[in-house]
């Protein structure tokens, strides 16, 4: 539930309400605005309890949250901006996250990082740990890959996001990266979600292969329950009966998330389609649907890529992508 304090309530009243809620076993999140302070209280509630809290000094009203995803709900907060270094998800800017599916070597990564920055990307992505369908596929460079990512980010000034796969690696990945990515296959790895929640580092949470929107938001709830509210949702396509594309991009999920949640949402047309020819039109569609950003796979030589080459843009194609989507971004009142 959300406790809205009256404009006249001072620190004493706020402290008394917090103390009482903690005595009742609620987890708290306090948000202080210009005119009002709002307390998010997470825990079991009854009508009698709500009335008792409303009677406390300084409380204007109590608003029950009916959604199962309490912290991620629009009822809990109207809007959230997630900051990663100098980049903000959920603001006026459409954030472009780009880079190779897998970090392969220093030359590949640095070449990509320099060129995507020139083209207009704001965040460098790259996989150091690669959970693959086949155990015989390239699994990533692990810590060596993390070191290369950190070095590329330092040289170009781009914040770095990379996937964390194992809960025991969260601390190590946090040492090198500015932002975690939780991949589709780990969306319901609840132990991992709790660990990244405790780290307080920003997170991109990808939608699972067959996850409903509610299940996706409940996964975000696991992270937020640990105190980390810096979560960005990523629509990357879901598995359907269609085989012409790698996945089916659920564009309706983007505006739906905007209705249900205060969290920023971005789109990954590379994984959603698996076809480089579809990345530009689906990027435009995602921006038109209200996405706060795009995640695109880019490789200097896609034909030689160790992972996801067919869906990766080369460096010139990435520049053309941003040129192609910019007019629509302006029409939508956003900026790159």
C-alpha positions in Angstrom: 0.0 0.0 0.0 1.0 3.6 -0.4 0.8 6.1 2.5 0.4 9.7 1.4 1.6 12.1 4.0 -0.2 15.5 4.3 1.7 18.6 3.1 1.8 19.8 6.7 3.4 16.6 8.1 6.9 17.1 9.4 9.9 14.9 10.2 8.3 13.9 13.6 5.1 12.7 12.0 7.0 10.9 9.2 9.2 9.2 11.8 6.3 8.0 13.9 4.5 6.6 10.8 7.6 4.8 9.7 8.2 3.4 13.2 4.7 2.1 13.4 4.8 0.4 10.0 8.1 -1.3 10.8 6.5 -2.6 14.1 3.8 -4.1 12.0 6.4 -5.9 9.8 6.2 -3.8 6.6 9.1 -3.1 4.3 9.4 0.6 3.5 10.3 2.8 0.6 10.1 6.6 1.2 9.9 9.0 -1.6 10.1 12.7 -0.7 8.6 15.1 -3.3 8.4 18.9 -3.4 4.9 19.0 -1.7 4.3 15.6 -0.3 6.2 12.6 1.1 5.0 9.1 0.0 5.7 5.9 1.9 5.5 2.6 0.0 4.7 -0.2 2.6 5.2 -3.8 1.5 3.5 -6.5 3.5 0.1 -8.1 4.4 -2.7 -5.6 4.9 -6.3 -5.8 6.1 -9.1 -3.1 6.0 -8.8 -2.7 9.7 -5.0 -2.1 9.4 -5.5 0.5 6.7 -8.0 2.4 8.8 -5.6 2.3 11.7 -2.7 3.7 9.6 -5.0 6.5 8.2 -5.7 7.6 11.8 -2.0 8.3 12.4 -0.9 11.9 12.7 0.3 13.4 9.4 -1.3 10.7 7.2 -3.5 12.2 4.4 -4.6 8.9 2.9 -3.7 5.2 2.4 -4.0 3.8 -1.2 -4.1 0.0 -1.4 -2.1 -1.6 -4.3 -4.2 -4.2 -5.9 -1.7 -5.6 -8.4 0.4 -8.6 -7.4 3.5 -6.6 -8.5 3.4 -4.0 -5.7 6.7 -2.1 -6.2 6.7 -2.3 -10.0 3.1 -1.1 -10.1 2.0 2.3 -11.4 0.1 2.6 -8.2 3.3 2.6 -6.2 5.0 5.3 -8.4 4.0 7.4 -11.4 7.4 7.3 -13.2 10.9 6.1 -12.7 14.1 7.2 -14.4 17.1 4.8 -14.2 20.5 6.5 -14.3 23.6 4.7 -15.6 26.5 7.0 -15.4 25.5 10.1 -17.5 22.8 8.2 -19.3 19.1 8.2 -18.2 16.5 5.6 -19.2 12.9 6.9 -19.0 13.7 10.5 -19.7 13.3 12.5 -22.9 16.2 10.6 -24.6 15.8 7.3 -26.5 18.7 5.4 -25.1 20.6 3.2 -27.7 22.5 0.3 -26.3 24.7 -1.4 -28.8 27.6 -3.8 -29.2 28.5 -7.4 -30.0 26.5 -10.4 -28.7 29.8 -11.8 -27.3 33.1 -10.2 -26.5 35.7 -12.1 -28.6 38.9 -10.1 -28.4 40.2 -6.6 -27.8 40.3 -5.5 -31.4 36.7 -6.6 -32.1 35.4 -4.8 -29.0 37.3 -1.6 -29.3 36.5 -1.2 -33.0 32.8 -1.6 -32.2 32.8 0.7 -29.2 34.5 3.5 -31.0 32.2 3.3 -34.0 28.9 3.0 -32.1 29.8 6.0 -30.1 30.5 8.0 -33.3 27.2 6.9 -34.6 25.3 8.0 -31.5 24.9 5.0 -29.1 25.0 5.9 -25.4 25.8 2.5 -23.8 28.1 -0.4 -24.8 26.8 -3.9 -24.5 28.8 -7.2 -24.8 28.5 -10.7 -23.4 31.3 -12.0 -21.2 29.2 -14.9 -20.0 27.1 -16.5 -22.8 24.3 -19.0 -21.8 23.8 -20.8 -25.1 21.3 -23.4 -26.1 24.1 -25.8 -27.1 26.8 -26.6 -24.6 29.2 -26.8 -27.5 28.7 -23.2 -28.6 31.1 -20.4 -27.5 30.4 -19.6 -23.9 32.2 -16.3 -23.5 35.6 -15.1 -22.2 34.3 -14.7 -18.7 36.5 -12.4 -16.5 38.8 -11.6 -19.3 35.8 -10.4 -21.3 34.7 -8.2 -18.4 38.2 -6.6 -18.3 38.0 -5.9 -22.0 34.5 -4.3 -21.6 35.7 -2.1 -18.7 38.7 -1.0 -20.8 36.6 -0.2 -23.8 34.1 1.7 -21.7 36.9 3.7 -20.1 38.4 4.7 -23.5 35.2 5.7 -25.1 33.3 7.1 -22.1 30.4 4.7 -22.7 28.8 3.0 -19.7 28.9 -0.8 -20.0 26.2 -3.4 -19.6 26.8 -7.1 -19.6 24.8 -10.2 -18.7 25.3 -11.9 -15.4 24.3 -15.6 -15.4 25.3 -17.1 -12.1 24.4 -15.7 -8.6 28.0 -16.3 -7.4 29.3 -14.0 -10.2 27.2 -11.0 -9.3 30.0 -9.4 -7.2 32.6 -10.0 -9.9 30.5 -8.6 -12.7 29.6 -5.6 -10.6 33.3 -4.8 -10.3 33.7 -4.3 -14.0 30.2 -3.3 -15.4 28.0 -0.2 -14.9 24.8 -2.2 -15.4 23.7 -5.8 -15.2 21.6 -7.6 -17.8 19.4 -10.5 -16.8 18.8 -12.5 -20.0 15.6 -14.2 -21.1 16.6 -17.6 -19.9 17.3 -16.2 -16.4 14.2 -14.0 -16.0 12.8 -16.4 -13.3 16.2 -17.3 -11.8 14.9 -16.0 -8.4 18.2 -16.5 -6.6 20.0 -14.4 -9.3 17.3 -11.7 -9.1 17.7 -11.4 -5.4 21.4 -11.1 -5.7 21.3 -8.3 -8.3 18.6 -6.6 -6.2 21.0 -6.5 -3.2 23.8 -5.1 -5.4 21.8 -1.8 -6.0 23.4 -1.6 -9.5 21.1 -0.8 -12.4 19.6 -3.8 -14.2 18.1 -4.5 -17.7 15.6 -7.3 -17.2 14.7 -9.1 -20.4 11.4 -10.8 -20.8 11.5 -14.6 -20.7 11.0 -16.7 -23.8 7.4 -17.6 -22.9 6.7 -15.2 -20.0 3.5 -13.3 -19.6 3.6 -9.6 -18.9 2.6 -10.2 -15.3 5.3 -12.8 -14.8 7.9 -10.4 -16.2 6.8 -7.7 -13.8 6.8 -10.1 -10.9 10.4 -10.9 -11.8 11.2 -7.2 -11.5 9.4 -7.3 -8.2 12.0 -9.8 -6.9 14.8 -7.3 -7.7 12.9 -4.3 -6.3 12.0 -6.1 -3.1 15.7 -6.3 -2.2 15.9 -2.5 -2.4 17.0 -2.0 -6.0 14.5 0.2 -7.9 16.9 0.8 -10.8 15.2 -1.7 -13.2 14.8 -1.3 -17.0 12.5 -3.8 -18.7 13.4 -5.1 -22.2 11.0 -6.6 -24.7 13.0 -9.1 -26.8 10.3 -11.2 -28.4 8.5 -14.3 -27.1 8.2 -17.8 -28.5 5.1 -18.5 -30.6 4.3 -21.0 -33.4 5.8 -18.6 -36.0 9.1 -19.8 -37.4 9.8 -17.1 -40.0 11.5 -15.0 -37.3 13.6 -16.1 -34.3 10.9 -14.9 -31.9 7.7 -12.9 -32.1 8.2 -9.2 -31.1 5.3 -8.3 -28.8 5.0 -4.6 -29.5 1.7 -4.4 -27.5 3.7 -5.2 -24.4 5.5 -1.8 -24.6 2.4 0.5 -24.1 0.9 -2.1 -21.8 3.9 -1.9 -19.5 3.5 1.9 -19.6 0.0 1.5 -18.3 0.8 -1.0 -15.6 4.3 0.1 -14.4 6.4 3.1 -13.7 9.6 1.3 -14.9 11.3 2.3 -18.2 10.9 -0.2 -21.1 13.2 -0.7 -24.1 13.1 -3.1 -27.1 15.6 -5.5 -28.5 14.7 -6.0 -32.2 17.9 -8.1 -32.8 16.8 -11.0 -30.6 13.1 -10.4 -31.3 13.4 -11.0 -35.0 16.8 -12.7 -35.6 16.9 -11.0 -39.0 19.0 -7.9 -39.6 16.6 -6.7 -42.4 13.9 -6.4 -39.8 15.8 -4.4 -37.2 15.1 -0.9 -38.6 11.3 -1.4 -39.2 10.9 -3.0 -35.7 13.1 -0.3 -34.1 10.7 2.4 -35.6 7.7 0.4 -34.4 9.1 0.1 -30.9 9.8 3.9 -30.7 6.3 4.6 -32.0 4.9 2.3 -29.4 6.6 4.3 -26.6 9.9 2.5 -26.0 12.4 4.4 -23.9 15.4 2.8 -25.8 16.7 0.2 -28.2 19.2 -2.6 -27.7 21.0 -3.6 -31.0 23.6 -6.2 -31.7 26.6 -4.8 -33.7 29.7 -6.6 -34.9 32.6 -5.4 -37.2 32.3 -8.6 -39.2 29.0 -10.4 -38.5 29.9 -13.2 -40.9 32.7 -14.1 -38.6 30.9 -13.6 -35.3 31.2 -16.4 -32.7 27.6 -15.7 -31.6 24.4 -14.4 -33.3 26.1 -13.2 -36.5 23.0 -13.4 -38.7 21.2 -10.9 -36.6 24.1 -8.5 -36.0 24.5 -5.3 -37.9 27.9 -4.3 -39.2 29.3 -0.9 -38.3 28.0 0.9 -41.4 24.5 -0.7 -41.0 24.3 0.5 -37.4 25.0 4.1 -38.5 22.2 3.7 -41.1 19.9 2.3 -38.5 20.2 5.4 -36.3 19.9 7.7 -39.3 16.7 5.9 -40.2 15.1 6.0 -36.8 15.9 9.6 -35.9 13.1 11.2 -37.8 10.5 9.1 -36.0 12.2 9.8 -32.7 11.7 13.6 -33.3 8.1 13.1 -34.3 7.5 11.3 -31.0 9.0 14.3 -29.2 12.0 12.4 -28.0 15.7 12.7 -28.8 18.7 10.5 -29.3 
